[in-house]
Amino acid sequence: MRGTGYVWLAIAIVAEVIGTSALRASEGFTRWVPALVVIAGYGLAFYCLSMTLKSMPVGIVYAIWSGVGIVLITLVAMVLYRQIPDLAAVAGLSLIVAGVVVLNLFSNMQAH
């Protein structure tokens, strides 16, 4: 059942990245099309996140969702907005990835 949780989680992460990417383009929700993409992206992300929580513990789910989301948003910002992370940002992102890996490989946390 945990494999299904990872599928829901992957969809949640992609939807959140799409929603967050459109957030800047919405210009404070003054542009309707990007604003609708933000709303749809976050709506789908939270629905899928709730489905993930049926089979996985909330701490693990949130760590993966936020960690992978941060890394993907940084990559999107690099491509779309030419926001290149400096050495400190790369080090921080590396620590986030390491934390997600440690949680997945070594945690015995179970969902209720």
Order of alpha helices (4+ residues) and beta strands (2+ residues): alpha-alpha-alpha-alpha
